[in-house]
Amino acid sequence: MITDKEYPATHSMATSWYCVDEDGNVGIFDIEDNGPVPVGEYRQNCVDEVFYEDFTFDEAQFKRLHLSPDQISQMLESMDIKDVWEESVIDNGQINVSWMDVIVQIDMDKFDIFKKAHELDASPYHPLFCYNHSTREGNTLWKPQEVIDFASDCIVHGVKAVSLGGGEPFEYEGVFDVIDALYPKCYLSVTSNGLHLENKKMWEMLTDHKPDKIHITIHKPDNETEVNRVERQVQRIASIGIKPGLNLLVGADKVAQAKNVYERMSKVLNSEQIILVPQRYTNTPTSKQLASVSGGKPLQSPSCLLKCQRPKNFCSVSWDKKVNSCSFAPNKEKLKLLDYKGLIEALEQVKWKSCQ
């Protein structure tokens, strides 16, 4: 554990510092750490289903009944929330419930927030992108002990920092076993949307099983509910001795809103703890627009902000046991051995290609 050091991996992406001149032009401080770019993966391709734990009764009280599409359709017809589900369930007159073949008993005290979580166009609970192409089902081929053994061998061979992210780490059953095992060995961080930290049981577990740092992501700077929650959470995280951080997603059409959030969060975090993440593929801000978010002050952002180049000090290991030097780049190679040697061999086989 090294608490006074920052590493690129602590943000689930290689990052660098940038300076801004009087005209808003941006220059990179560190050209040796070019890294990955966040990919704009819209929610129809990456949906984070959060309601099972956050909006239902305790696990022991779950009432799950598997139904056919026709049965679900009949039930929805008689429910007041049918309009909420209409767009996500009805497809050209046909019932499309491949991702929803069960009915779960909902805690009615949380019904309003449950409804908001499933409004396609205005949900504060669905991320705009999933940078590591994780699935909404939370699929993973990694067992907790495999993660521990793999990361530990990498640490023995010189890896300084490990970041748990790519999907939602606090949905992973063995996340606290992994945290306990790796915390004494390296700088350990977690990147999260923060939603599961609202769960009382999850929070109690976190207080007993702490990483060095937790980065919370704001996907929608124009969503007051999301911003309020994250502001409260970073302060709460700090109160239990974990270093908090913020990943702020910036779209070209949300620069003003992102600037307001940056100013607001700068009152509870320093610039070292805030990463400006430009939205990619579509709605991508210019470097000048990104610089305006920080008010022209030095800022942190992915190392590839000005130029895409294969990272030298960062690599990404995905849920399906594949690797690349960048979380977002295509052509990931499968690990043949779950150790440092296997990692190096797989990276040597990668045919590097930009994500753009």
N, C-alpha and C positions, 0 to 999 in steps of 0.2 A: 504494500500500500504506500503510495506517495501522494500526499494531499496537497503539496504546494507546486505541483507540476501539471501543465495542461498538455495533452496529446491530441493529435488529429482524430484518433479513433473515439475520443470521448464525445464526439458529435455524430457518430455513425457515418462520417464522411471525412475525407481529408479537407482541412480548411486552412486558410491563410489570412493574414492581416492586409488590409488595403488602406492607402492614404488617398485623400481627396484634395485637389487644389482649389483655388478660388473660383475657377470656372466649372467646377464639378467633375473634372476629369479624374479618372480613377487609376491608380498605379498599385501594383502588387508589391508587398514587402519581401515575400519569400517565394522565390521561383523554384525551389527544390521540392516543393510538396504539392504539385498539381494533382487534383483528385477528381472525384466523381461529381456528377450533377444530378440534382433531384429531377425525376421524370414526372411530367404531369399525367398521372394515371388516374383518370376520373372514376367516380364511384361505380359506374356501371361495370368497370373492370376490376375494381378492388373495393369491396364493401366490407366495412368492419361491423359485424353484427355484435352489439354489446349488450343486448337486453337480457340475455339469459341470467347473468349474475347480478347486474345492476338494477334490474326492474322486476325481479321475481322474488318469491320467498326464499328462505334458506334451502340449500340443496336437498336436505332430507325431506322437505315438504313439496318438492317439485311434483307436479301432476302432468305427465306428458302422455299424450294419446296420439299414436300415429294414425293418420287419416289419408284416404285417397283424395286426389284432386277434386273429384265430384263432391265428396263429403265436406271438404273445406269450403268449396263454393257455396254449398247449401247453408253452412254455418254463417258465412260472411253475409249472406243475403239478409239474415235476420239481425245482424249486429249494427249498432249505431256507427261504428267506425268503418263501415264498408267503404266510404268515400276515400278514407285515408289509404286504404290498401288497393283501391281500384287500379291505379296506374302501375303498381308493382306486381299485381297478380293477373290482371286481364291483359292479354296480348292478342290483338286482332280478334277479339271475341272468344279466344280460347284461354282456359285457365293455365297459367304457367307458374307452378309451385315447386319446381325442382329444388329450390333452396329453402322451401318452407313446407315440409311434409309433416310437421307436428304442430299441435296447439299446446301452448304453455300457459299455466295459470299465472296471471299477472297480479302483482300486489296493487290493489286499486288505489292505494295512497300515492302511488307513483304513476298513475295512468296518464296524466297530462304529459309528463316528461317522456313516457313511453311512446305516446303518439308523435311527439316532435321528432323522436329518433327515427321515425319511418316516413317522414315527409320528404319525398325525393328532392325537392327543389330548395328546401330551406333548413335542412337538418344540420345542427351544429355538431352532430355525433359522427358524421361520416367524413373521412379524410379525403382531400382532393387528390392525393397520390399515395401510392404504396411504393416506396423507393426501391424495395428489394423484391418486388413482384410476389409478395406473399398473398395467400388466398384468404377469403373471408372465413373459410372453414377452419383456419388455423392449422393446416396440414404441416407436419414436420416429420422428417425421417431420423431426427436426432433424439436419442435417449439422454436423460440428464447426465448419467455417468460418462457417456461418450463425449458430451460437450466438455465436461470437467477434464477428462483424460486428454482430449485433443488440445484444449487451451493450455493446460498445464505443461504439456510437452513443448508447445510453442513458446511459452514463457521461459522454460529452461534454456531454450535456444535463442533467447534475446528479445522476444516480444515484450514490450513495456506496458502496453495498454490493451484492454479488451472492452468492447462495447456490445451490449446485448440490445438488439433492435430488429428491424425488418419484419413488420407485422406488429403485434402487440405483445411484448415480453411478459407482461403480467397476466396474460392468458395462458402462458406455458406452465404446465403442471409442476415442473421441477425447477422453476426459476429461482426459488429461495435456496434450494440445495446447491445450485450452480453459484449463486452469490456467495454463500458461506464458504464454498471450496476455493473460489478464485480471489476473494477479497484480500486475504493475507499475502497473495503472491504478486499482484500487479495493480495498476490503476484501473479500477473497474467502474464502468458507467452503464446506465440504462437509458435508452431513448423510448419515450412513451407518449401516448396521447393524453395520459393522465386520468382517463375516465374511471379505470378500475381502482384508482387511489381514493375515489369517493366511497368505495365500499369499506365499511367499518372493519370487517375481518381482514381484508387485504391490507389496510393501513396498519393494523396491529401487527401483522406479519412483517411488514416493512420496518417497523420500529425495532424489531428483534433481529432482522437480517438485512443489514444496510450495505449498499454499494458506496463507492466514493462519491458518485455524482448521478443525478437524474436530470435528463434534459426533457422538458415538456414541449410539445409542438403546438403552435397555434396555426391551424390551417386556414381559418377565416378571420382575418383581422377586423372585418366589418361586423362580426357577430359579437355583440356585447356580452351575451351569456358565456360564450367560450372564453373571451378575454377575462371576464371577471373570475371565472373558475381557475384559469391558469395563474392569474395574479395571486389569488388566494393560495393556490397549491405550492407555488415556488417559495412563498414565505413559510408555509407550513413545513415543507421539506427542510428548509434551513433550520427550523426550530428544533428538529430532532438530530441535527448534526450531519446532514447530508448536503453536499454542495449542489445547489439548484442551477439549472441553465434553461435557456429558451431557444428553440428553433422557430423562427418567425418566417412563414411562407409569404413571399411577396409576388403578387401578380401585377402585370402592367396596369390593370384597371383598378387596383386597390393600393396604389402607392400612397395616396393621402391617408387612407385608413391605417396602413402599416406604419406610417410616420407617427401618427397619433399613438399607436400601440407602443412603438419604440420609445417615445418620450415618456409614456406612462410607466413602462416596465423598467426604464432606466432609473427610476426612483427606488426600485427594490432590488435591482441587479446592476452590476457594472458591465461595461462593454465587453469584457473578457467572457462574460457568461451569456451573451446574446449572439446568435448566429443568424444572419440574414440569408434565407434560402430562396433564390430566384425560381419562380415557376418555369418549367421547361416545356418544350414542344409547341405549346400555344400560350398566348398571353404572357410571354417572357419579357420582363422589364430590361431596359438598357442598364449598363453599369452606372450611368449618370442618375437614372431614376433610383437605383438601389442606393447610391450615395446620398441622395436627398432624404432617404428614410432615416439615415443616421444624423441628418442635419449637417452634412459635410465633415463630420468627425471620422477618425479612423474606425474602420468596421471589420468584422469578421464575416467571411462568406466562403463557399466552396472554392477550392484552389483553382478550379477551372473557370472561374468567372470571366477571365479575359482570354483564355486559350485552353482548349481541351488537350490534355497530355496524360499519358499513363502515369499514375502515381508510383512513387518509389518507396514510400513509407507506409503504405496502407493496402489492405486487401479486404475483400468481402467474401464471407462464407455464408451461403444461403441455406434455406430450410431443407433443400433436397440434396445436400452434401456436394454442392458444386461451388467453384471459386472463380474469382476474377480479381483484377486489381481495382475494380470499380464496382460499386453496388448496382449501377444502372446499365453498364455496358453489356452488350450481347456476347455470345460465344463463351459462356462459362464452362469450365472443365470439371468433370467429376473427380472427386477425391478417391484414389485407389487405396490409399492408406490413411487412416484417421490419426495422423501425427504430423509433426513439423516437416519431416521428409516428404510425406505425401502432399503437403501443402505446396512446397517448393516445386515438386515435380509437376503438379497440376498447373501451377502458375506459368511454368516454362512451356507448357503445351497450349496456353491461351493464345488465340489469334486475335490480337488487339484490334478493336474497332470502336469508333466513337459511338456514343448512344444517340447522337443527333442524326 
